[in-house]
Amino acid sequence: MDDGIAVTLRLTPRAAANRIGGVQEDGQGGWHLKTWVTAVPEKGRANAALIKLLAASWGLAKGDLEILSGGTTRAKLLLIRGGDAALMARLSAWYTTGGSER
């Protein structure tokens, strides 16, 4: 993407805690980032909780994150806006310092 990075996610609503898990294979040759939120999947609450969780964890503004597809499903495609190289370095540093569970 020219204006950011696209990330595939698998969101589980109604979880015990808000958290970001590791990267997992999806069974179709692709990969996704596992995420959990305590919010219910009604009226966009789970999606809003997901955006809030990711923005806080990654040190981004909520406006830098947009759900491109999967608004009403667990499988989502997320756009993270920003300079690709700098953003990728930030996310890589987050991941390698234990920012997610593996």
N, C-alpha and C positions, 0 to 999 in steps of 0.2 A: 504494500500500500504506500502511496506517495506521502500521505500525511500521518503515518503512524504504523502501528503493528497490530495485526489481527491475531487474536488468541481464541482458541476453542476451549470452552469450559463445560463442566458437568456440575450443575447446581442441585444440591439437595436441600429443600426447604424443611421447616419444622424440625431442625436438628437441635441437639442439646446445647450447642455452642456455635458461635460464628467463627469459622476458621477456613484456612486455605490448606489443602493437602498437597500431595505431590502430583507429578505428571504421570498419567497412566495411559496405556494403550486402550483404544476403544473397541478392539475386536474386528475392525474393518481396515486395519493398516494405518489408522490415524492416531493422534495423541490429543489428550485434553488435560486441563488442569482441574483437579477435583476441588470443589468448594462446598461449604455448608453454611447455612444461615438459620437463625431461629425464627425468622419471620414466616408467616403463612403465604402461600402462593395465591393471594387474592388482591385484586386491584393494584397490581404492580408492587406490592410490599416486599416480596422476596427479591425482586430485581433491584429495588431501591436499596435494600440491605446489602446486596451483593456489591453494588457500586460503592457504597459507603465503606465496606470492608476492604475492598481492593484499593481504593484511593488512600485510605489510612495506612494500609500495609506497605504500599509502594511509594508513599510520599508524593502523591499526585493530587491535583484538584479533581473533584467529582466530575466537573465539566470536561475533563480530559478523557473520560471513559464513556463509551456509548455501546449499547447492545444493538448490534446490526441485525441479528436474526435470533430466533428462539425466545421471543418475548413471553410466550406462554408454554414453553417446554423446558425440560431440564438441560437439554443440549443447547448451548448458546455460542454465538460468535460475537466476540467483543472487540471493539476498536479502541486502542490506546493511542491517543493523539500525542504527537511530539516528534522531535528529531530522532529518526530511526537509530542511528549509531549511539547517541547518548542515552536514549531510552533503553535500548538493548543492554548496554553496559550496566545501567541501574538495575534492571530486572535480573540480569545474570549475577550481580553482586548480592542482591536480595536472596536469590535462590541458593547460591553457594555458601552463604553465611548462615544457613539454616532457617531462612524465612518461611520455608514450607516444610511440612512433614514428608518423609519419604517412606 
